[in-house]
Protein backbone atom coordinates (compact mmCIF):
# COMPACT_ATOMS: atom_id res chain seq x y z
CA UNK A 1 0.00 0.00 0.00
CA UNK A 2 1.69 3.19 -1.16
CA UNK A 3 1.65 6.40 0.83
CA UNK A 4 -1.21 8.79 0.15
CA UNK A 5 0.64 11.93 -0.97
CA UNK A 6 -2.28 14.20 -0.03
CA UNK A 7 -1.78 13.22 3.62
CA UNK A 8 1.58 14.97 3.70
CA UNK A 9 0.04 18.47 3.56
CA UNK A 10 -2.59 17.96 6.26
CA UNK A 11 -2.31 18.95 9.91
CA UNK A 12 -1.93 15.93 12.20
CA UNK A 13 -4.96 14.46 13.93
CA UNK A 14 -2.70 13.01 16.64
CA UNK A 15 0.78 14.06 17.69
CA UNK A 16 3.01 12.54 20.34
CA UNK A 17 5.81 14.80 21.56
CA UNK A 18 8.65 13.20 23.53
CA UNK A 19 6.31 10.82 25.34
CA UNK A 20 7.77 9.06 28.37
CA UNK A 21 5.65 6.39 30.05
CA UNK A 22 7.02 4.55 33.08
CA UNK A 23 6.06 1.74 35.46
CA UNK A 24 6.77 1.43 39.16
CA UNK A 25 8.90 -1.64 39.89
CA UNK A 26 9.94 -1.98 43.53
CA UNK A 27 9.65 1.74 44.11
CA UNK A 28 11.54 2.88 41.02
CA UNK A 29 9.95 4.08 37.78
CA UNK A 30 11.36 2.57 34.58
CA UNK A 31 10.52 3.89 31.12
CA UNK A 32 8.56 1.50 28.91
CA UNK A 33 8.09 4.27 26.32
CA UNK A 34 11.12 6.54 26.06
CA UNK A 35 10.90 9.94 24.30
CA UNK A 36 8.61 8.78 21.49
CA UNK A 37 7.44 11.38 18.96
CA UNK A 38 5.35 10.91 15.82
CA UNK A 39 2.25 12.18 14.02
CA UNK A 40 -0.85 10.58 12.56
CA UNK A 41 -2.67 12.52 9.86
CA UNK A 42 -6.39 12.29 9.00
CA UNK A 43 -7.31 9.09 7.11
CA UNK A 44 -3.79 7.72 7.53
CA UNK A 45 -2.98 4.17 8.64
CA UNK A 46 0.23 4.03 10.68
CA UNK A 47 1.72 0.64 11.52
CA UNK A 48 3.74 0.15 14.71
CA UNK A 49 5.97 -2.93 14.67
CA UNK A 50 8.54 -4.56 16.92
CA UNK A 51 8.99 -7.55 19.18
CA UNK A 52 7.04 -8.08 22.38
CA UNK A 53 8.31 -5.79 25.12
CA UNK A 54 9.18 -2.90 22.79
CA UNK A 55 6.53 -0.53 24.22
CA UNK A 56 3.90 -0.68 21.47
CA UNK A 57 0.89 -1.52 23.63
CA UNK A 58 2.02 0.77 26.47
CA UNK A 59 2.18 3.62 23.99
CA UNK A 60 -1.42 2.92 22.88
CA UNK A 61 -2.65 2.75 26.49
CA UNK A 62 -0.92 6.08 27.12
CA UNK A 63 -2.85 7.65 24.24
CA UNK A 64 -6.11 6.21 25.60
CA UNK A 65 -5.21 7.32 29.16
CA UNK A 66 -5.76 3.75 30.36
CA UNK A 67 -2.53 3.07 32.22
CA UNK A 68 -2.99 1.06 35.45
CA UNK A 69 -3.41 3.56 38.27
CA UNK A 70 -0.67 3.58 40.87
CA UNK A 71 1.64 1.51 38.66
CA UNK A 72 2.00 3.29 35.33
CA UNK A 73 2.27 7.00 34.65
CA UNK A 74 3.17 9.44 31.91
CA UNK A 75 6.35 11.11 33.18
CA UNK A 76 6.66 13.76 30.50
CA UNK A 77 5.72 14.70 26.96
CA UNK A 78 2.49 15.65 25.25
CA UNK A 79 -0.33 13.76 23.55
CA UNK A 80 -2.10 16.21 21.25
CA UNK A 81 -5.37 15.08 19.66
CA UNK A 82 -7.04 17.50 17.28
CA UNK A 83 -5.25 20.39 19.00
CA UNK A 84 -6.17 19.26 22.53
CA UNK A 85 -3.57 18.09 25.04
CA UNK A 86 -5.04 14.89 26.49
CA UNK A 87 -2.61 15.03 29.40
CA UNK A 88 -4.14 18.30 30.61
CA UNK A 89 -7.70 16.95 30.66
CA UNK A 90 -9.71 15.75 33.63
CA UNK A 91 -11.08 12.19 33.78
CA UNK A 92 -14.58 13.40 32.86
CA UNK A 93 -13.23 15.26 29.82
CA UNK A 94 -11.25 12.22 28.71
CA UNK A 95 -14.33 10.02 29.06
CA UNK A 96 -16.13 12.21 26.52
CA UNK A 97 -13.35 11.60 23.98
CA UNK A 98 -12.45 7.98 24.78
CA UNK A 99 -14.79 5.66 22.91
CA UNK A 100 -16.26 8.48 20.83
CA UNK A 101 -13.39 10.30 19.07
CA UNK A 102 -10.62 7.83 19.94
CA UNK A 103 -11.36 4.15 20.24
CA UNK A 104 -9.35 0.97 20.66
CA UNK A 105 -9.50 -2.69 19.68
CA UNK A 106 -7.70 -4.65 22.38
CA UNK A 107 -5.43 -7.66 21.86
CA UNK A 108 -7.56 -10.42 23.35
CA UNK A 109 -11.34 -10.04 22.96
CA UNK A 110 -12.18 -12.79 25.46
CA UNK A 111 -10.54 -10.84 28.28
CA UNK A 112 -11.78 -7.47 27.00
CA UNK A 113 -15.45 -8.46 26.81
CA UNK A 114 -17.29 -8.90 30.12
CA UNK A 115 -18.35 -12.57 30.37
CA UNK A 116 -21.42 -11.87 32.55
CA UNK A 117 -23.11 -9.41 30.18
CA UNK A 118 -24.63 -10.08 26.78
CA UNK A 119 -23.07 -8.74 23.60
CA UNK A 120 -26.00 -6.38 23.13
CA UNK A 121 -25.71 -4.98 26.66
CA UNK A 122 -22.03 -4.19 26.17
CA UNK A 123 -22.60 -2.54 22.79
CA UNK A 124 -25.49 -0.49 24.14
CA UNK A 125 -23.39 0.66 27.09
CA UNK A 126 -20.97 2.30 24.64
CA UNK A 127 -23.84 4.02 22.85
CA UNK A 128 -25.49 5.26 26.06
CA UNK A 129 -22.20 6.80 27.20
CA UNK A 130 -21.97 9.07 24.17
CA UNK A 131 -25.45 9.34 22.64
CA UNK A 132 -28.88 10.35 23.86
CA UNK A 133 -30.94 7.47 22.50
CA UNK A 134 -33.65 5.15 23.82
CA UNK A 135 -33.10 1.49 24.72
CA UNK A 136 -34.96 0.41 21.61
CA UNK A 137 -32.86 2.67 19.38
CA UNK A 138 -29.67 1.41 21.05
CA UNK A 139 -30.68 -2.20 20.47
CA UNK A 140 -31.44 -1.57 16.80
CA UNK A 141 -28.17 0.30 16.35
CA UNK A 142 -26.31 -2.57 18.06
CA UNK A 143 -27.83 -5.03 15.63
CA UNK A 144 -26.89 -2.77 12.71
CA UNK A 145 -23.31 -2.51 14.02
CA UNK A 146 -22.98 -6.29 14.28
CA UNK A 147 -24.29 -6.62 10.75
CA UNK A 148 -21.82 -3.98 9.51
CA UNK A 149 -18.87 -6.03 10.77
CA UNK A 150 -19.98 -9.08 8.83
CA UNK A 151 -21.84 -10.99 11.55
CA UNK A 152 -24.73 -13.06 10.29
CA UNK A 153 -27.83 -13.54 12.47
CA UNK A 154 -27.09 -10.31 14.46
CA UNK A 155 -30.64 -10.29 15.86
CA UNK A 156 -29.85 -13.52 17.73
CA UNK A 157 -26.21 -12.86 18.57
CA UNK A 158 -27.05 -9.56 20.29
CA UNK A 159 -28.54 -11.60 23.16
CA UNK A 160 -25.67 -14.10 23.41
CA UNK A 161 -22.61 -14.03 25.68
CA UNK A 162 -18.90 -13.87 24.77
CA UNK A 163 -18.22 -17.53 25.64
CA UNK A 164 -20.81 -18.59 23.05
CA UNK A 165 -18.83 -17.02 20.19
CA UNK A 166 -15.73 -18.08 18.28
CA UNK A 167 -12.51 -16.03 18.45
CA UNK A 168 -13.20 -14.43 15.08
CA UNK A 169 -16.75 -13.50 16.08
CA UNK A 170 -15.58 -11.98 19.37
CA UNK A 171 -13.01 -9.93 17.47
CA UNK A 172 -15.76 -8.65 15.18
CA UNK A 173 -17.80 -7.70 18.24
CA UNK A 174 -14.81 -5.77 19.59
CA UNK A 175 -14.54 -3.92 16.26
CA UNK A 176 -18.27 -3.14 16.36
CA UNK A 177 -17.85 -1.67 19.86
CA UNK A 178 -14.83 0.34 18.75
CA UNK A 179 -16.60 1.92 15.76
CA UNK A 180 -19.99 2.36 17.44
CA UNK A 181 -19.61 6.13 17.71
CA UNK A 182 -17.65 6.55 14.45
CA UNK A 183 -14.32 7.55 16.04
CA UNK A 184 -11.84 9.69 14.15
CA UNK A 185 -8.90 7.62 15.43
CA UNK A 186 -8.93 3.86 15.90
CA UNK A 187 -6.09 2.09 17.71
CA UNK A 188 -5.96 -1.59 16.75
CA UNK A 189 -3.64 -3.52 19.08
CA UNK A 190 -2.82 -6.87 17.45
CA UNK A 191 -6.36 -7.20 16.05
CA UNK A 192 -5.64 -10.56 14.37
CA UNK A 193 -3.69 -12.29 17.16
CA UNK A 194 -4.66 -15.96 17.72
CA UNK A 195 -6.97 -15.99 14.69
CA UNK A 196 -6.54 -18.43 11.84
CA UNK A 197 -5.25 -17.12 8.52
CA UNK A 198 -8.64 -16.99 6.80
CA UNK A 199 -10.25 -15.04 9.65
CA UNK A 200 -7.21 -12.73 9.82
CA UNK A 201 -7.70 -11.79 6.18
CA UNK A 202 -11.40 -11.12 6.78
CA UNK A 203 -10.70 -8.91 9.81
CA UNK A 204 -8.07 -6.88 7.93
CA UNK A 205 -10.38 -6.42 4.95
CA UNK A 206 -13.11 -5.33 7.35
CA UNK A 207 -10.83 -2.73 8.97
CA UNK A 208 -9.85 -1.33 5.57
CA UNK A 209 -13.49 -1.05 4.52
CA UNK A 210 -14.47 0.67 7.78
CA UNK A 211 -11.54 3.06 7.52
CA UNK A 212 -12.52 4.09 3.99
CA UNK A 213 -16.21 4.49 4.78
CA UNK A 214 -15.69 6.49 7.99
CA UNK A 215 -12.53 8.42 6.95
CA UNK A 216 -10.79 7.21 10.12
CA UNK A 217 -7.14 7.27 11.00
CA UNK A 218 -5.78 3.98 12.32
CA UNK A 219 -2.77 3.09 14.46
CA UNK A 220 -2.19 -0.59 13.74
CA UNK A 221 0.03 -2.37 16.25
CA UNK A 222 1.28 -5.72 15.03
CA UNK A 223 4.15 -8.22 14.90
CA UNK A 224 3.16 -9.22 11.38
CA UNK A 225 4.99 -7.31 8.66
CA UNK A 226 2.73 -8.94 6.09
CA UNK A 227 -0.19 -7.13 7.72
CA UNK A 228 1.80 -3.89 7.57
CA UNK A 229 2.45 -4.32 3.84
CA UNK A 230 -1.24 -4.91 3.23
CA UNK A 231 -2.67 -2.13 5.38
CA UNK A 232 -0.37 0.76 6.19
CA UNK A 233 0.70 4.09 4.70
CA UNK A 234 3.53 4.67 7.15
CA UNK A 235 5.49 2.40 9.51
CA UNK A 236 7.11 3.02 12.88
CA UNK A 237 9.63 0.43 14.09
CA UNK A 238 10.06 0.35 17.87
CA UNK A 239 12.76 -1.33 19.92
CA UNK A 240 13.08 -1.28 23.73
CA UNK A 241 10.73 1.69 24.12
CA UNK A 242 12.24 3.86 21.38
CA UNK A 243 11.50 4.50 17.72
CA UNK A 244 14.44 3.24 15.65
CA UNK A 245 13.00 3.82 12.16
CA UNK A 246 10.05 5.63 10.60
CA UNK A 247 9.14 5.93 6.93
CA UNK A 248 6.46 5.11 4.37
CA UNK A 249 5.60 1.45 3.88
CA UNK A 250 7.16 1.03 0.42
CA UNK A 251 10.48 2.53 1.52
CA UNK A 252 10.60 0.35 4.62
CA UNK A 253 10.28 -2.85 2.61
CA UNK A 254 12.53 -1.90 -0.28
CA UNK A 255 15.12 0.26 1.49
CA UNK A 256 15.30 -0.47 5.24
CA UNK A 257 18.02 1.47 7.04
CA UNK A 258 18.17 0.21 10.60
CA UNK A 259 19.78 -3.23 11.13
CA UNK A 260 16.87 -4.21 13.41
CA UNK A 261 14.35 -3.48 10.66
CA UNK A 262 16.39 -5.49 8.17
CA UNK A 263 16.51 -8.45 10.55
CA UNK A 264 12.74 -8.28 11.08
CA UNK A 265 12.22 -8.30 7.32
CA UNK A 266 14.70 -11.15 6.95
CA UNK A 267 12.60 -13.27 9.30
CA UNK A 268 9.63 -13.22 6.90
CA UNK A 269 9.25 -16.51 4.96
CA UNK A 270 9.67 -16.01 1.21
CA UNK A 271 7.75 -18.25 -1.15
CA UNK A 272 10.23 -17.92 -4.03
CA UNK A 273 13.36 -18.92 -2.10
CA UNK A 274 14.54 -22.51 -1.82
CA UNK A 275 16.38 -22.09 1.49
CA UNK A 276 14.20 -23.18 4.38
CA UNK A 277 16.16 -21.58 7.24
CA UNK A 278 14.86 -18.16 8.28
CA UNK A 279 16.91 -15.28 9.59
CA UNK A 280 16.77 -15.11 13.38
CA UNK A 281 17.58 -12.25 15.75
CA UNK A 282 19.92 -13.41 18.48
CA UNK A 283 19.08 -12.57 22.10
CA UNK A 284 15.99 -10.92 23.56
CA UNK A 285 14.62 -7.42 24.18
CA UNK A 286 16.12 -6.10 27.45
CA UNK A 287 13.76 -5.88 30.42
CA UNK A 288 12.74 -2.51 31.87
CA UNK A 289 15.05 -2.99 34.84
CA UNK A 290 17.99 -4.04 32.67
CA UNK A 291 17.85 -1.36 29.99
CA UNK A 292 21.26 -0.03 28.81
CA UNK A 293 21.82 3.45 30.25
CA UNK A 294 24.08 4.55 27.39
CA UNK A 295 24.55 3.58 23.79
CA UNK A 296 22.20 1.91 21.35
CA UNK A 297 19.76 -0.47 23.02
CA UNK A 298 20.05 -2.89 20.12
CA UNK A 299 23.86 -2.97 20.17
CA UNK A 300 24.18 -6.31 22.01
CA UNK A 301 22.11 -8.04 19.33
CA UNK A 302 23.20 -6.08 16.26
CA UNK A 303 25.44 -7.74 13.64
CA UNK A 304 26.63 -4.29 12.54
CA UNK A 305 27.52 -2.98 16.01
CA UNK A 306 30.83 -1.19 16.60
CA UNK A 307 32.52 -0.31 19.93
CA UNK A 308 31.03 3.21 19.94
CA UNK A 309 27.50 1.76 19.71
CA UNK A 310 27.83 0.77 23.38
CA UNK A 311 28.72 4.33 24.41
CA UNK A 312 26.86 6.77 22.14
CA UNK A 313 23.07 6.93 22.13
CA UNK A 314 21.84 7.39 18.54
CA UNK A 315 19.20 10.05 17.90
CA UNK A 316 16.28 9.62 15.54
CA UNK A 317 17.10 11.81 12.54
CA UNK A 318 16.04 12.18 8.93
CA UNK A 319 18.60 10.46 6.69
CA UNK A 320 16.52 10.80 3.51
CA UNK A 321 13.36 12.75 2.81
CA UNK A 322 10.61 11.29 4.97
CA UNK A 323 12.89 8.55 6.32
CA UNK A 324 14.04 8.76 9.95
CA UNK A 325 16.54 6.37 11.54
CA UNK A 326 18.21 6.14 14.96
CA UNK A 327 21.53 4.42 14.20
CA UNK A 328 25.18 5.43 14.47
CA UNK A 329 25.73 3.98 11.01
CA UNK A 330 24.00 7.15 9.77
CA UNK A 331 25.56 9.68 12.12
CA UNK A 332 27.94 10.82 9.36
CA UNK A 333 26.88 12.60 6.17
CA UNK A 334 27.18 9.32 4.25
CA UNK A 335 26.21 5.81 5.35
CA UNK A 336 29.15 3.92 6.84
CA UNK A 337 30.33 0.99 4.74
CA UNK A 338 28.60 -2.24 5.59
CA UNK A 339 25.27 -0.74 6.62
CA UNK A 340 22.22 -2.85 5.93
CA UNK A 341 19.92 -1.17 3.47
C-alpha positions as CSV (number, residue, x, y, z in Angstrom):
1,X,0.0,0.0,0.0
2,X,1.7,3.2,-1.2
3,X,1.6,6.4,0.8
4,X,-1.2,8.8,0.1
5,X,0.6,11.9,-1.0
6,X,-2.3,14.2,0.0
7,X,-1.8,13.2,3.6
8,X,1.6,15.0,3.7
9,X,0.0,18.5,3.6
10,X,-2.6,18.0,6.3
11,X,-2.3,18.9,9.9
12,X,-1.9,15.9,12.2
13,X,-5.0,14.5,13.9
14,X,-2.7,13.0,16.6
15,X,0.8,14.1,17.7
16,X,3.0,12.5,20.3
17,X,5.8,14.8,21.6
18,X,8.7,13.2,23.5
19,X,6.3,10.8,25.3
20,X,7.8,9.1,28.4
21,X,5.6,6.4,30.1
22,X,7.0,4.5,33.1
23,X,6.1,1.7,35.5
24,X,6.8,1.4,39.2
25,X,8.9,-1.6,39.9
26,X,9.9,-2.0,43.5
27,X,9.7,1.7,44.1
28,X,11.5,2.9,41.0
29,X,9.9,4.1,37.8
30,X,11.4,2.6,34.6
31,X,10.5,3.9,31.1
32,X,8.6,1.5,28.9
33,X,8.1,4.3,26.3
34,X,11.1,6.5,26.1
35,X,10.9,9.9,24.3
36,X,8.6,8.8,21.5
37,X,7.4,11.4,19.0
38,X,5.4,10.9,15.8
39,X,2.3,12.2,14.0
40,X,-0.9,10.6,12.6
41,X,-2.7,12.5,9.9
42,X,-6.4,12.3,9.0
43,X,-7.3,9.1,7.1
44,X,-3.8,7.7,7.5
45,X,-3.0,4.2,8.6
46,X,0.2,4.0,10.7
47,X,1.7,0.6,11.5
48,X,3.7,0.2,14.7
49,X,6.0,-2.9,14.7
50,X,8.5,-4.6,16.9
51,X,9.0,-7.5,19.2
52,X,7.0,-8.1,22.4
53,X,8.3,-5.8,25.1
54,X,9.2,-2.9,22.8
55,X,6.5,-0.5,24.2
56,X,3.9,-0.7,21.5
57,X,0.9,-1.5,23.6
58,X,2.0,0.8,26.5
59,X,2.2,3.6,24.0
60,X,-1.4,2.9,22.9
61,X,-2.7,2.7,26.5
62,X,-0.9,6.1,27.1
63,X,-2.9,7.7,24.2
64,X,-6.1,6.2,25.6
65,X,-5.2,7.3,29.2
66,X,-5.8,3.8,30.4
67,X,-2.5,3.1,32.2
68,X,-3.0,1.1,35.4
69,X,-3.4,3.6,38.3
70,X,-0.7,3.6,40.9
71,X,1.6,1.5,38.7
72,X,2.0,3.3,35.3
73,X,2.3,7.0,34.6
74,X,3.2,9.4,31.9
75,X,6.3,11.1,33.2
76,X,6.7,13.8,30.5
77,X,5.7,14.7,27.0
78,X,2.5,15.6,25.3
79,X,-0.3,13.8,23.5
80,X,-2.1,16.2,21.3
81,X,-5.4,15.1,19.7
82,X,-7.0,17.5,17.3
83,X,-5.3,20.4,19.0
84,X,-6.2,19.3,22.5
85,X,-3.6,18.1,25.0
86,X,-5.0,14.9,26.5
87,X,-2.6,15.0,29.4
88,X,-4.1,18.3,30.6
89,X,-7.7,16.9,30.7
90,X,-9.7,15.7,33.6
91,X,-11.1,12.2,33.8
92,X,-14.6,13.4,32.9
93,X,-13.2,15.3,29.8
94,X,-11.2,12.2,28.7
95,X,-14.3,10.0,29.1
96,X,-16.1,12.2,26.5
97,X,-13.3,11.6,24.0
98,X,-12.5,8.0,24.8
99,X,-14.8,5.7,22.9
100,X,-16.3,8.5,20.8
101,X,-13.4,10.3,19.1
102,X,-10.6,7.8,19.9
103,X,-11.4,4.1,20.2
104,X,-9.4,1.0,20.7
105,X,-9.5,-2.7,19.7
106,X,-7.7,-4.7,22.4
107,X,-5.4,-7.7,21.9
108,X,-7.6,-10.4,23.4
109,X,-11.3,-10.0,23.0
110,X,-12.2,-12.8,25.5
111,X,-10.5,-10.8,28.3
112,X,-11.8,-7.5,27.0
113,X,-15.4,-8.5,26.8
114,X,-17.3,-8.9,30.1
115,X,-18.3,-12.6,30.4
116,X,-21.4,-11.9,32.5
117,X,-23.1,-9.4,30.2
118,X,-24.6,-10.1,26.8
119,X,-23.1,-8.7,23.6
120,X,-26.0,-6.4,23.1
121,X,-25.7,-5.0,26.7
122,X,-22.0,-4.2,26.2
123,X,-22.6,-2.5,22.8
124,X,-25.5,-0.5,24.1
125,X,-23.4,0.7,27.1
126,X,-21.0,2.3,24.6
127,X,-23.8,4.0,22.8
128,X,-25.5,5.3,26.1
129,X,-22.2,6.8,27.2
130,X,-22.0,9.1,24.2
131,X,-25.5,9.3,22.6
132,X,-28.9,10.3,23.9
133,X,-30.9,7.5,22.5
134,X,-33.6,5.2,23.8
135,X,-33.1,1.5,24.7
136,X,-35.0,0.4,21.6
137,X,-32.9,2.7,19.4
138,X,-29.7,1.4,21.1
139,X,-30.7,-2.2,20.5
140,X,-31.4,-1.6,16.8
141,X,-28.2,0.3,16.4
142,X,-26.3,-2.6,18.1
143,X,-27.8,-5.0,15.6
144,X,-26.9,-2.8,12.7
145,X,-23.3,-2.5,14.0
146,X,-23.0,-6.3,14.3
147,X,-24.3,-6.6,10.8
148,X,-21.8,-4.0,9.5
149,X,-18.9,-6.0,10.8
150,X,-20.0,-9.1,8.8
151,X,-21.8,-11.0,11.5
152,X,-24.7,-13.1,10.3
153,X,-27.8,-13.5,12.5
154,X,-27.1,-10.3,14.5
155,X,-30.6,-10.3,15.9
156,X,-29.9,-13.5,17.7
157,X,-26.2,-12.9,18.6
158,X,-27.1,-9.6,20.3
159,X,-28.5,-11.6,23.2
160,X,-25.7,-14.1,23.4
161,X,-22.6,-14.0,25.7
162,X,-18.9,-13.9,24.8
163,X,-18.2,-17.5,25.6
164,X,-20.8,-18.6,23.1
165,X,-18.8,-17.0,20.2
166,X,-15.7,-18.1,18.3
167,X,-12.5,-16.0,18.5
168,X,-13.2,-14.4,15.1
169,X,-16.7,-13.5,16.1
170,X,-15.6,-12.0,19.4
171,X,-13.0,-9.9,17.5
172,X,-15.8,-8.6,15.2
173,X,-17.8,-7.7,18.2
174,X,-14.8,-5.8,19.6
175,X,-14.5,-3.9,16.3
176,X,-18.3,-3.1,16.4
177,X,-17.9,-1.7,19.9
178,X,-14.8,0.3,18.8
179,X,-16.6,1.9,15.8
180,X,-20.0,2.4,17.4
181,X,-19.6,6.1,17.7
182,X,-17.6,6.5,14.4
183,X,-14.3,7.6,16.0
184,X,-11.8,9.7,14.1
185,X,-8.9,7.6,15.4
186,X,-8.9,3.9,15.9
187,X,-6.1,2.1,17.7
188,X,-6.0,-1.6,16.8
189,X,-3.6,-3.5,19.1
190,X,-2.8,-6.9,17.5
191,X,-6.4,-7.2,16.0
192,X,-5.6,-10.6,14.4
193,X,-3.7,-12.3,17.2
194,X,-4.7,-16.0,17.7
195,X,-7.0,-16.0,14.7
196,X,-6.5,-18.4,11.8
197,X,-5.2,-17.1,8.5
198,X,-8.6,-17.0,6.8
199,X,-10.3,-15.0,9.6
200,X,-7.2,-12.7,9.8
201,X,-7.7,-11.8,6.2
202,X,-11.4,-11.1,6.8
203,X,-10.7,-8.9,9.8
204,X,-8.1,-6.9,7.9
205,X,-10.4,-6.4,4.9
206,X,-13.1,-5.3,7.3
207,X,-10.8,-2.7,9.0
208,X,-9.9,-1.3,5.6
209,X,-13.5,-1.1,4.5
210,X,-14.5,0.7,7.8
211,X,-11.5,3.1,7.5
212,X,-12.5,4.1,4.0
213,X,-16.2,4.5,4.8
214,X,-15.7,6.5,8.0
215,X,-12.5,8.4,7.0
216,X,-10.8,7.2,10.1
217,X,-7.1,7.3,11.0
218,X,-5.8,4.0,12.3
219,X,-2.8,3.1,14.5
220,X,-2.2,-0.6,13.7
221,X,0.0,-2.4,16.3
222,X,1.3,-5.7,15.0
223,X,4.1,-8.2,14.9
224,X,3.2,-9.2,11.4
225,X,5.0,-7.3,8.7
226,X,2.7,-8.9,6.1
227,X,-0.2,-7.1,7.7
228,X,1.8,-3.9,7.6
229,X,2.4,-4.3,3.8
230,X,-1.2,-4.9,3.2
231,X,-2.7,-2.1,5.4
232,X,-0.4,0.8,6.2
233,X,0.7,4.1,4.7
234,X,3.5,4.7,7.2
235,X,5.5,2.4,9.5
236,X,7.1,3.0,12.9
237,X,9.6,0.4,14.1
238,X,10.1,0.4,17.9
239,X,12.8,-1.3,19.9
240,X,13.1,-1.3,23.7
241,X,10.7,1.7,24.1
242,X,12.2,3.9,21.4
243,X,11.5,4.5,17.7
244,X,14.4,3.2,15.6
245,X,13.0,3.8,12.2
246,X,10.0,5.6,10.6
247,X,9.1,5.9,6.9
248,X,6.5,5.1,4.4
249,X,5.6,1.5,3.9
250,X,7.2,1.0,0.4
251,X,10.5,2.5,1.5
252,X,10.6,0.4,4.6
253,X,10.3,-2.8,2.6
254,X,12.5,-1.9,-0.3
255,X,15.1,0.3,1.5
256,X,15.3,-0.5,5.2
257,X,18.0,1.5,7.0
258,X,18.2,0.2,10.6
259,X,19.8,-3.2,11.1
260,X,16.9,-4.2,13.4
261,X,14.3,-3.5,10.7
262,X,16.4,-5.5,8.2
263,X,16.5,-8.5,10.5
264,X,12.7,-8.3,11.1
265,X,12.2,-8.3,7.3
266,X,14.7,-11.2,6.9
267,X,12.6,-13.3,9.3
268,X,9.6,-13.2,6.9
269,X,9.2,-16.5,5.0
270,X,9.7,-16.0,1.2
271,X,7.8,-18.3,-1.1
272,X,10.2,-17.9,-4.0
273,X,13.4,-18.9,-2.1
274,X,14.5,-22.5,-1.8
275,X,16.4,-22.1,1.5
276,X,14.2,-23.2,4.4
277,X,16.2,-21.6,7.2
278,X,14.9,-18.2,8.3
279,X,16.9,-15.3,9.6
280,X,16.8,-15.1,13.4
281,X,17.6,-12.3,15.7
282,X,19.9,-13.4,18.5
283,X,19.1,-12.6,22.1
284,X,16.0,-10.9,23.6
285,X,14.6,-7.4,24.2
286,X,16.1,-6.1,27.5
287,X,13.8,-5.9,30.4
288,X,12.7,-2.5,31.9
289,X,15.0,-3.0,34.8
290,X,18.0,-4.0,32.7
291,X,17.9,-1.4,30.0
292,X,21.3,0.0,28.8
293,X,21.8,3.4,30.3
294,X,24.1,4.6,27.4
295,X,24.6,3.6,23.8
296,X,22.2,1.9,21.3
297,X,19.8,-0.5,23.0
298,X,20.0,-2.9,20.1
299,X,23.9,-3.0,20.2
300,X,24.2,-6.3,22.0
301,X,22.1,-8.0,19.3
302,X,23.2,-6.1,16.3
303,X,25.4,-7.7,13.6
304,X,26.6,-4.3,12.5
305,X,27.5,-3.0,16.0
306,X,30.8,-1.2,16.6
307,X,32.5,-0.3,19.9
308,X,31.0,3.2,19.9
309,X,27.5,1.8,19.7
310,X,27.8,0.8,23.4
311,X,28.7,4.3,24.4
312,X,26.9,6.8,22.1
313,X,23.1,6.9,22.1
314,X,21.8,7.4,18.5
315,X,19.2,10.0,17.9
316,X,16.3,9.6,15.5
317,X,17.1,11.8,12.5
318,X,16.0,12.2,8.9
319,X,18.6,10.5,6.7
320,X,16.5,10.8,3.5
321,X,13.4,12.7,2.8
322,X,10.6,11.3,5.0
323,X,12.9,8.6,6.3
324,X,14.0,8.8,10.0
325,X,16.5,6.4,11.5
326,X,18.2,6.1,15.0
327,X,21.5,4.4,14.2
328,X,25.2,5.4,14.5
329,X,25.7,4.0,11.0
330,X,24.0,7.1,9.8
331,X,25.6,9.7,12.1
332,X,27.9,10.8,9.4
333,X,26.9,12.6,6.2
334,X,27.2,9.3,4.3
335,X,26.2,5.8,5.4
336,X,29.2,3.9,6.8
337,X,30.3,1.0,4.7
338,X,28.6,-2.2,5.6
339,X,25.3,-0.7,6.6
340,X,22.2,-2.9,5.9
341,X,19.9,-1.2,3.5
